[in-house]
Amino acid sequence: MQTFTDEIRLDSDTNTAGCPDEYTFIVNPNSRSGLGYRIWNQVEPILKVRAIKYSVHFTKYRQHAAKLVQELTSDGKYHTLVALGGDGTINEVVDGIRFLSKVTLGYIPTGSSNDFARSLHLPTEPLQGLDNILSPPRYLPVNIGILTYNGKKRRFAVSSGMGFDAGICHEAMVSPVKALLNRLHLGKLTYVGIALRQILTLTPQCITLTLDDSRKINFKRAYFATAMNLKFEGGGFKFCPNANCQDGLLDVIVISGLSKLKILALLPTAYKGWHTRFSGVYIYTCKKMEITSSISLPLHTDGEPVLKQTRASMSLEPEKLRIIAAP
């Protein structure tokens, strides 16, 4: 099996191609209870000292980043965008891009999960991340997912799923505990605590997966089904250890038929990806997945909640997005 490093080296577009003429920063100042704004105040003086040509846009509400990026990239020109925020900010930025093949994206992670940065081995220390962006060691063309539901479409960079994992995202979005734990630098515990509560209270449901419009698989007691573009979700759960954002495929994980006690025992092993060894954990690869459920279930893209649905499909955009990769 190829390692992540080997996969990167196979692509000729990962070579350094010079520094951009101008950077456009999309900053979520409220990321992680105000950490985004504090980090920007560290970043901007460096840009000025190094005489970097840049512009900055601050997000003010949910979906503002998507709106800003859509306006910025609608001219059809080449752009280098830098997102400063969490996975939700990355989701909005990616969702707003008009022409994926004409955008280069850099990322300075400031969220509580940072699964996008974790999966791509990007620097998590802000000033190291900035240096990596200003002196790009290489570029990585990656697949971008697209969720379709109820006649609407929304992109995802990390994952999109229905059921238990989406329920965690829905609850975390409104939980006052998340803000408190973020201030204590314990944001990851938000998802662990909510996951434990969700497991104890949820009822598994009947779902049907249709892979690549042909293969149908029925599950009578499913907790969730998720399409993964990257390896990690939910603050470090390595749900699909072999997911490769360059292979033109989605990795799919389904948890079904297990007792709640077994899931509680299984969940910690997912941090290492060891959960895939156990029965009740199903892994597939496909270009397109459709989920149908007997009742409306929570749905998410990159941890951002979507209204409950009974049907949704996940696939990949034909164009790839160029990411400023790590050394």
C-alpha positions as CSV (number, residue, x, y, z in Angstrom):
1,M,0.0,0.0,0.0
2,Q,1.3,3.5,-0.9
3,T,2.0,5.9,1.9
4,F,0.5,9.5,1.8
5,T,3.9,10.8,0.8
6,D,4.3,8.4,-2.1
7,E,0.8,9.4,-3.4
8,I,1.8,13.1,-3.3
9,R,5.1,12.5,-5.2
10,L,3.3,10.7,-8.0
11,D,1.6,13.9,-9.1
12,S,3.8,16.3,-11.3
13,D,1.7,19.3,-10.3
14,T,3.0,19.2,-6.7
15,N,6.2,20.9,-7.7
16,T,6.8,24.4,-6.5
17,A,5.6,26.9,-9.1
18,G,6.7,30.2,-7.6
19,C,5.0,32.6,-5.2
20,P,1.7,34.2,-6.1
21,D,1.6,37.9,-6.9
22,E,-1.2,38.6,-4.3
23,Y,-2.9,36.7,-1.5
24,T,-6.6,37.1,-0.6
25,F,-7.2,36.2,3.1
26,I,-10.6,35.0,4.2
27,V,-10.5,35.4,8.0
28,N,-13.1,34.1,10.5
29,P,-12.4,36.3,13.5
30,N,-14.8,34.4,15.7
31,S,-13.2,31.0,15.0
32,R,-12.5,29.1,18.3
33,S,-14.1,31.9,20.4
34,G,-12.0,34.7,19.0
35,L,-8.8,32.9,18.4
36,G,-9.1,33.6,14.7
37,Y,-8.9,37.4,15.2
38,R,-6.0,37.1,17.6
39,I,-4.0,35.0,15.1
40,W,-4.8,37.5,12.3
41,N,-3.2,40.2,14.5
42,Q,0.0,38.0,14.5
43,V,-0.2,37.4,10.8
44,E,-0.8,40.8,9.4
45,P,2.4,42.5,10.8
46,I,4.5,39.8,9.1
47,L,2.8,40.4,5.8
48,K,3.6,44.1,6.1
49,V,7.2,43.6,7.1
50,R,7.7,41.2,4.2
51,A,6.0,43.6,1.8
52,I,3.5,40.9,0.7
53,K,0.7,42.2,-1.5
54,Y,-2.6,41.1,0.1
55,S,-6.2,41.9,0.8
56,V,-8.3,40.6,3.7
57,H,-12.0,39.9,4.2
58,F,-13.5,39.2,7.6
59,T,-16.5,36.9,7.8
60,K,-19.5,38.2,9.8
61,Y,-22.1,35.5,9.7
62,R,-22.6,31.9,8.6
63,Q,-22.1,31.4,4.9
64,H,-20.5,34.8,4.6
65,A,-17.2,33.3,3.5
66,A,-19.0,31.4,0.7
67,K,-20.6,34.6,-0.5
68,L,-17.3,36.6,-0.4
69,V,-15.4,33.9,-2.3
70,Q,-18.2,33.6,-4.9
71,E,-17.9,37.3,-5.6
72,L,-14.1,37.2,-5.7
73,T,-13.8,34.3,-8.0
74,S,-16.7,35.1,-10.4
75,D,-14.3,37.1,-12.7
76,G,-12.8,33.9,-14.1
77,K,-9.3,35.0,-13.2
78,Y,-6.7,33.1,-11.2
79,H,-6.7,33.7,-7.4
80,T,-4.7,32.6,-4.4
81,L,-7.0,32.4,-1.4
82,V,-5.9,31.8,2.2
83,A,-8.5,30.6,4.7
84,L,-7.9,31.4,8.3
85,G,-10.4,29.6,10.5
86,G,-11.7,26.1,11.2
87,D,-13.1,23.3,9.0
88,G,-16.3,25.2,8.7
89,T,-14.4,28.2,7.1
90,I,-12.7,25.8,4.7
91,N,-16.1,24.3,3.8
92,E,-17.6,27.7,3.0
93,V,-14.5,28.9,1.1
94,V,-14.5,25.8,-1.0
95,D,-18.2,26.0,-1.5
96,G,-18.0,29.5,-2.8
97,I,-15.3,29.0,-5.4
98,R,-16.7,29.6,-8.9
99,F,-13.9,27.9,-10.9
100,L,-12.0,25.3,-8.9
101,S,-9.2,24.9,-11.4
102,K,-8.4,28.6,-11.3
103,V,-7.9,28.8,-7.5
104,T,-4.9,28.0,-5.3
105,L,-5.9,27.6,-1.6
106,G,-3.7,28.1,1.5
107,Y,-4.9,27.3,5.0
108,I,-4.1,28.5,8.5
109,P,-6.1,26.3,10.9
110,T,-7.6,27.9,14.0
111,G,-10.6,25.6,14.7
112,S,-11.2,23.0,17.3
113,S,-11.2,20.1,14.9
114,N,-8.9,21.0,12.0
115,D,-9.4,17.7,10.2
116,F,-8.6,19.3,6.9
117,A,-5.1,20.3,8.1
118,R,-4.6,17.0,10.0
119,S,-5.4,14.9,6.9
120,L,-3.0,16.9,4.7
121,H,-0.3,17.2,7.3
122,L,-0.4,21.1,7.1
123,P,1.3,23.1,9.8
124,T,-1.0,23.8,12.8
125,E,1.2,26.5,14.3
126,P,-0.1,29.7,12.7
127,L,3.2,31.4,11.9
128,Q,4.7,28.2,10.5
129,G,1.5,27.9,8.4
130,L,2.0,31.4,7.2
131,D,5.6,30.8,6.2
132,N,4.5,27.6,4.4
133,I,2.0,29.7,2.4
134,L,4.3,32.6,1.6
135,S,7.1,30.2,0.5
136,P,5.2,27.3,-1.0
137,P,7.2,24.1,-0.9
138,R,4.8,22.4,-3.4
139,Y,1.2,22.2,-4.5
140,L,-1.3,19.4,-4.3
141,P,-4.3,19.0,-6.6
142,V,-7.1,17.5,-4.6
143,N,-10.6,16.2,-5.2
144,I,-13.5,18.2,-3.9
145,G,-16.8,16.5,-2.9
146,I,-20.3,17.7,-3.7
147,L,-23.4,16.9,-1.6
148,T,-26.8,17.0,-3.4
149,Y,-30.0,17.1,-1.4
150,N,-33.5,18.3,-1.9
151,G,-32.5,20.0,-5.2
152,K,-29.6,21.8,-3.6
153,K,-25.9,21.4,-3.9
154,R,-23.0,22.1,-1.5
155,R,-19.4,21.1,-1.6
156,F,-17.2,19.5,1.0
157,A,-13.5,19.1,1.4
158,V,-13.3,16.6,4.3
159,S,-16.5,14.6,4.4
160,S,-20.3,14.5,4.2
161,G,-22.5,12.1,6.1
162,M,-25.9,11.3,7.5
163,G,-26.9,10.0,10.9
164,F,-24.8,9.8,14.1
165,D,-21.8,11.9,13.0
166,A,-24.1,14.6,11.5
167,G,-26.1,14.6,14.8
168,I,-22.9,15.4,16.7
169,C,-22.2,18.3,14.3
170,H,-25.8,19.7,14.7
171,E,-25.6,19.6,18.5
172,A,-22.0,21.0,18.6
173,M,-23.2,24.0,16.6
174,V,-25.6,25.2,19.3
175,S,-23.8,23.8,22.4
176,P,-22.6,26.5,24.8
177,V,-20.2,23.9,26.1
178,K,-18.2,24.2,22.9
179,A,-17.4,27.9,23.5
180,L,-16.4,27.2,27.1
181,L,-14.1,24.3,26.1
182,N,-12.6,26.3,23.2
183,R,-11.6,29.1,25.7
184,L,-9.9,26.4,27.8
185,H,-8.2,25.0,24.7
186,L,-10.1,21.8,25.1
187,G,-12.4,22.1,22.1
188,K,-11.9,18.5,21.0
189,L,-13.7,17.3,24.1
190,T,-16.9,18.9,22.8
191,Y,-17.2,16.3,20.2
192,V,-16.3,13.4,22.5
193,G,-18.9,14.4,25.1
194,I,-21.6,14.9,22.5
195,A,-20.7,11.7,20.8
196,L,-21.2,9.8,24.1
197,R,-24.6,11.4,24.7
198,Q,-25.7,10.8,21.1
199,I,-24.8,7.1,21.3
200,L,-26.8,6.6,24.4
201,T,-29.9,8.4,23.1
202,L,-30.1,7.7,19.3
203,T,-32.0,4.9,17.6
204,P,-30.3,3.1,14.7
205,Q,-32.3,3.3,11.4
206,C,-32.9,1.5,8.2
207,I,-30.9,3.0,5.4
208,T,-30.0,2.0,1.8
209,L,-26.8,2.9,0.1
210,T,-26.6,3.0,-3.7
211,L,-23.0,3.0,-4.9
212,D,-22.2,4.3,-8.4
213,D,-25.9,4.1,-9.4
214,S,-25.7,0.3,-9.5
215,R,-24.9,-1.5,-6.3
216,K,-27.6,-1.3,-3.6
217,I,-26.8,-2.3,0.0
218,N,-29.4,-2.3,2.8
219,F,-28.7,-1.8,6.5
220,K,-31.4,-2.5,9.1
221,R,-29.7,-0.9,12.1
222,A,-27.4,1.8,10.9
223,Y,-26.0,4.5,13.1
224,F,-24.4,6.6,10.3
225,A,-23.1,6.5,6.7
226,T,-20.4,9.0,5.7
227,A,-18.5,9.7,2.4
228,M,-14.9,10.6,3.2
229,N,-12.6,12.6,0.9
230,L,-9.9,12.7,3.6
231,K,-8.9,10.4,6.4
232,F,-10.1,12.3,9.5
233,E,-13.4,13.6,10.7
234,G,-14.8,14.9,14.0
235,G,-11.6,16.1,15.6
236,G,-9.3,13.3,14.8
237,F,-11.4,10.2,14.2
238,K,-9.6,8.3,11.5
239,F,-12.8,6.9,10.0
240,C,-11.4,6.0,6.6
241,P,-7.7,5.3,7.0
242,N,-7.1,4.7,3.2
243,A,-9.0,7.8,2.0
244,N,-6.9,9.6,-0.7
245,C,-8.1,13.0,-1.9
246,Q,-6.3,12.5,-5.2
247,D,-7.6,9.1,-6.4
248,G,-11.0,10.3,-7.8
249,L,-12.9,8.1,-5.3
250,L,-14.8,8.6,-2.1
251,D,-14.3,6.3,0.8
252,V,-17.5,5.4,2.6
253,I,-17.9,4.2,6.1
254,V,-21.1,2.7,7.6
255,I,-21.6,1.6,11.2
256,S,-24.5,-0.9,11.5
257,G,-25.8,-3.8,13.6
258,L,-23.7,-3.1,16.7
259,S,-25.0,-2.6,20.3
260,K,-24.5,0.7,21.9
261,L,-22.0,-0.8,24.3
262,K,-19.9,-2.1,21.5
263,I,-19.9,1.3,19.8
264,L,-18.7,2.9,23.0
265,A,-15.9,0.4,23.1
266,L,-15.1,0.8,19.4
267,L,-15.1,4.6,19.3
268,P,-11.7,5.2,20.9
269,T,-10.1,2.8,18.4
270,A,-11.2,5.1,15.6
271,Y,-8.5,7.6,16.6
272,K,-5.9,5.2,15.2
273,G,-8.1,3.7,12.5
274,W,-8.2,0.3,14.2
275,H,-12.0,0.3,14.2
276,T,-12.0,-1.1,10.6
277,R,-10.9,-4.5,11.9
278,F,-14.2,-5.1,13.7
279,S,-17.5,-6.5,12.4
280,G,-20.2,-4.0,12.1
281,V,-17.9,-1.5,10.4
282,Y,-18.3,-1.4,6.6
283,I,-15.9,0.4,4.2
284,Y,-16.5,0.9,0.5
285,T,-15.0,3.0,-2.3
286,C,-17.0,4.6,-5.1
287,K,-17.4,7.7,-7.3
288,K,-20.9,8.4,-6.1
289,M,-23.0,7.4,-3.1
290,E,-26.7,7.9,-2.5
291,I,-28.2,7.4,0.9
292,T,-31.9,6.9,1.6
293,S,-33.4,6.6,5.1
294,S,-36.7,5.4,6.5
295,I,-36.9,8.7,8.5
296,S,-35.3,12.2,8.2
297,L,-31.8,12.1,9.6
298,P,-29.2,14.8,10.3
299,L,-26.9,15.7,7.4
300,H,-23.6,17.5,7.4
301,T,-20.8,18.8,5.1
302,D,-17.4,19.2,6.8
303,G,-19.1,19.3,10.1
304,E,-21.5,22.1,9.0
305,P,-25.1,21.0,9.7
306,V,-27.8,20.7,7.0
307,L,-31.5,20.3,7.6
308,K,-32.6,16.8,8.2
309,Q,-33.2,14.8,5.1
310,T,-34.3,11.3,4.0
311,R,-32.2,11.3,0.8
312,A,-28.8,12.7,-0.2
313,S,-26.0,11.9,-2.6
314,M,-22.3,12.5,-2.5
315,S,-20.0,12.6,-5.5
316,L,-16.8,14.5,-6.7
317,E,-16.4,17.6,-8.8
318,P,-14.8,17.0,-12.2
319,E,-12.2,19.7,-11.5
320,K,-9.5,19.6,-8.7
321,L,-8.5,22.4,-6.4
322,R,-4.8,23.2,-6.0
323,I,-3.8,23.3,-2.3
324,I,-0.6,24.8,-0.9
325,A,0.8,21.6,0.6
326,A,3.2,21.0,3.4
327,P,7.0,20.2,2.9
